[in-house]
């Protein structure tokens, strides 16, 4: 699997993906366990796979891209409630319950809170004065607080959750570290569910409890998935997106001077950055895909960055163009597993990016761009730190 990004180009995917997309958009791929499956690099084939229920998302059917320490270990079926790793009809049942909780009223209330939370953190940055690490001061706490409020998690628990989640998502953490973090997160979510049963409040998790029919284990696993999906991805988009905008001052001017294009700008950043490297499916039966036959049991990796940089779908794909109509990108996936919280993520970015640059119009990197530490060791791409500075009044 090509993973090496071009030197000096932190926002571009591995160059090998572009060559494969041009020559063999569906190409054989060797997995660490010896399995030979497939790699999808074109936009059209990516959407075809993700929309086809003949390709399963169940982990126990897939071959991993990460070498197992113990080769006898086998991926296990998703635990109850972990709906993103399930196929219909189980996936459909859980997702329907969650969709009913993402109400217009709740999203409107969260939008107002996102504006307040963003302003509070900008105030804190201003009081602190330059320089600051934008990851710590801005990118991480905003989605962290938002997802805590969505689920009714005490904000005092956010730091502990963030630490355990980082270990879980790390590509270099030991199996023992991952197990410890998983155990703590499961215990935390179980305690939270029991608290909501005893004292429900106006939040998503309490709403799921009130709907009835779900066990504590199902609720805890669903909440854990929402916490992970709604926190780390948006935090990295805010940090890496700011890094990209600071390196493209002409595009930053578009964001700052043309507020009516904010929604379009966010879609383009999602497409251009594509912080999730790929998603895995396994063929349940023989499927003709393009000019190739994917056989039953073969695992297929869909490269999100390659699909979102496909010139057949997005002209000049390697150029960040905030005026571009980037609809159709697959940063949130596609098909029945498309990200449930995508609208919330969009709102967070549509609020946070303009507010940051309106408050600090002279914001710039406090270190040379090549010294910004990249998250090449994590499942979700971004930056570990983003030192920034500005001119004080």
C-alpha positions, 0 to 999 in steps of 0.5 A: 500500500503506497503511504510515502507522501512527496517530500515537502508536500504535506497535503498531497497523497503518495505519488504512486496513487496517481500513477496507479489511478492513471494506469490501473485504477483497480490494481492487485494489492498485497496484504501483510498476511499474504492475501492478494486483494485490490486497491481502488484509486479512481473516483468512479470505482470508489463510489461504485464499491461504497454503494454496492451491498455486495461489498461487506464492511464486516471486520471479521471478513477482511484482511488487515493492512496492518501486520498483526503482532500475533499472526494467529489473531483474527479480526472479530465481529463488531460488538453489539451497537458498533454499527459502522462495522456491520452490514444490513439489516443490523446496520440499518436498525442501529443507524435508523435509531441514530438518525432520529436523534440528529434532529433539526432542533438539536443541530440548531442548538449545537450551531449556537453553542459552536459559535459560543465555544469558538468565540471563547477559545479565540478569546483565550488565545487572545488573552494568552498572546502569541505564539500558541499551538493551534492544535491544543488551543483551538482545533482539539477543544472545539470538537471535543466540547461539541461532541461532549455536549451532543452526548451529554459527557461531562467536559471534565472527562474530555482530557482523559478521553482524548488521551485514550482515543489518541492511543487507540488511533495511533499506528505505533502504539503497542497492543498492550497500550491499545488494550488498556485504552480500549478497556478504559474507554469501554468502562467510561462509556458504560458508566455514562450510559448508566448515568443517563438511565438514572438521570436523563438530560437533553442530549443524544445519548439520553434520547437513545436511552428513552427510545428503549430497546437497546442494552447498555452494551449497545448504547455504550458502543454506539456512544464510543463510535460517535465520540471517536468519529466526531472528535478526532476527524474534525480536530484534524481537519481544523488544524490541517486545514489551517496549515493548508490555508496559511500556505495558500494565501490567495485561497485564504483571502477567498475564505476571509473576503467572500463569506458566501463561499464558506460552505463551498470552501469547507467542501474543497478542504475536505476533498483536498486534504482527505485525512482518512487514507482509506476504507476497507470492504470485502466481496461477498460474491464475485463482482465485475468491477471495471475490467476486473473480476473481484472474487468472493472473499477478496478484500478491497481498499478504497483510497479516499485521497486518490479518489478525491484527487481524480482528474476525471472528476475534479479538474486540476485536482492537486490545486486547492481552489475554494471556489470549486464546486467539490460536490461528490467527494468521498471524504465522508464516504458514500453509500449506506456507511456515509458519515452520520455526523457529516452535517455537524462536522460541516457546521463546526468547520463553517463556523471555526475557520472564518472566525479564526481568521477574522479574529487574527487576520495576520495569523501565520506559522511560528516555525518553518513549514517543514518543522510542523510535525505531521501525523504520519503515525496515526490512522487519521492524518493531520498535524501533531502541533501547529505553532502559530503567531500573529501581531498583537494590537 
